[in-house]
Amino acid sequence: MNTSEASCRDPADFPRRVLLAVSGLSPQIVTETLYALAVRGERPWIPTEIRLLTTARGAEHARLNLLSGDRWFHRLCADYHLPPIHFDADCIEVIRDAEGAPLADIRSQADNDATADALTEAVRALTGAPDCALHVSIAGGRKTMGYYLGYALSLFGRAQDRLSHVLVEEGYEGHPQFYYPSPGERVIHTLGPNPRPLDCQQAAVTLAEIPFVRLREGQPAALLAGSARFSDVVAALNRALAPPRLVINVVDGQVEAGGQAVSMAPANLAFLLWFARRAWAGLYGLLRPADGVPDADYAQAYLEEYDRLQGLNPRIEARYRDGMSQGDFDERRTRVNQAFLEALGPREAAPYLIAGTGRPKTYRLDLPAAAITIKEN
C-alpha cells in the first residue's frame, strides 16, 4: 500500500490496528485509553492488539492488575462486549539497558538513552507494516517516555497513524481502584484524609487527539528498514537542516556529505569529482552528450579525475577512447545520485544530487563553492 492509498483510508478500516502505550506504576492508562477509543468515541476504533512498553516494575503491575485472572482488561472487554483483542503477558515489553538487563526505573542518562532507543525501535517496526494502523498513547509513564514515544511517531508515523493523550476527571485520575467508567454503579472513595464516595459510572474520560508533524518521507532507507537508534534518526534530520557540506578526499577516495560517509565506486566518484570541481570553479552546467555522438572533451575531463583518484587502467581507457556517450553520462549521473539517496534519504540528499535544469537541460552540482572541499594531499 502506498502513502496516498493509506491517506484515503480511515484508521478503523485497517486489518491490523495496534494500540501502543507506555506506563509506569499506573497500568490504568491501558484500560482508560481503550475505553476512550473503543467505547466512548463517536466512531469506535477497536484495536486488534495492544502493546505496552514499561519498566520491570511497571510490567509486573500491568500483568497483575490488567491480565491476572479476571482482572481489569478482561472486565472492560466483557462489560462492553468488545471483540477479541490480543493482549497478554507477551505484549508487555520491558525496556532494557545497554547490557540487556531489564530497567527497574529510569533514573540515569544511560537509562534515558535506552528508553529512547526502545521506543523508537518499537514505533519503527510497527510503522513498517503497511496493513497496520498505529494509535500511540503518551499518557502513561514518566514524562520522558511520553516525549520520546511521541517524537518517535513524528519521525516514523504515516497517514493512518494517530497520537493521543487520555484525560480523566479529577478524583478518578490516578486512583488505584479506577480503571474505566463502569456500565453500572461501582463505588470507590477519594484518596486523602476526608474520603468521599465516587461512582465509576459517572467518571468522565476523554481522548485528546494530538496533531503531529510527519517526518517519515525522506528518511534514509537504512533507518526505515533496520534497527533505529533515537540519536541516529535525530542526527539524520539535523544534518538535513544544516547547511550542505561536501568533502571529497581524492587521496583516500572518500566522500562525506553533511558529515555522513557516502560509499561510492571510483568510476562514479570520478564523475562526482568532475562536477564538484566545476561547481567549485563556478562554471556553467553541462549538456548531455548528443545521442550517438560521444563527447571527447567530456571523456578527457572525466578520465583526468579518474586518474587522480587511482590511476587509469586499460579497461577504463578503452571504454572512453571514442568519447563519453549519452549512455555513459546518464549511467554515471544516476549512480552518483543513487549513492547519495541510499546513504542520506531524499530530503538530506537533495543538495548533493547532480540535477538538470532549463531548456535545453543542463546538468550541474548546485552547491556554492564554499560548501565544497576537495582534499588532494
Secondary structure, 3 states (H helix, E strand, C coil): CCHHHHHCCCHHHCCEEEEEEEECCCCHHHHHHHHHHHHHCCCCCCCCEEEEEECHHHHHHHHHHHHCCCCHHHHHHHHCCCCCCECCHHHEEECECCCCCECCCCCCHHHHHHHHHHHHHHHHHHHCCCCEEEEEECCCCCHHHHHHHHHHHHHHCCCCCEEEEEEECCCCCCCCCCCCCCCCCCEEECCCCCCCEEEHHHCCEEEEECCCCCCCCCCCHHHHHCCCCHHHHHHHHHHHHCCCCEEEECCCCEEEECCEEECCCHHHHHHHHHHHHHHHHCCCCECCCCCCCCEHHHHHHHHHHHHHHHCCCHHHHHHCCCCECHHHHHHHHHHHHHHHHHHHHHHHHHHHCEEEECCCCEEEECCCHHHEEEECC
